[in-house]
């Protein structure tokens, strides 16, 4: 995906089989990934703070997150999750960790 397509409060699955989901909690220049994710800091590039379908939180640079993404599978609207019918088959059990965000 293109970095410009990544939006806050949206859920993305990984490329390939799409067995991992990540819910974007925020996008900000103040979010920086741990040093072991990127040996070369990218000043000025925003970071993406997310929670994955395994319940873990993390931060990646926006370009790295975009290249991990296969497609958007859902988003939050008024404290409810909407699943994109056009995204194709997604295991609904993967959405469980996001129900209380």
HELIX and SHEET records of a PDB file:
HELIX    1   1 UNK A    3  UNK A    5  5                                   3    
HELIX    2   2 UNK A   35  UNK A   37  5                                   3    
HELIX    3   3 UNK A   62  UNK A   68  1                                   7    
HELIX    4   4 UNK A   85  UNK A   87  5                                   3    
HELIX    5   5 UNK A   92  UNK A   98  5                                   7    
SHEET    1   A 6 UNK A  57  UNK A  61  0                                        
SHEET    2   A 6 UNK A  47  UNK A  52 -1                                        
SHEET    3   A 6 UNK A  21  UNK A  28 -1                                        
SHEET    4   A 6 UNK A  10  UNK A  14 -1                                        
SHEET    5   A 6 UNK A  69  UNK A  77 -1                                        
SHEET    6   A 6 UNK A  80  UNK A  83 -1                                        
END                                                                             
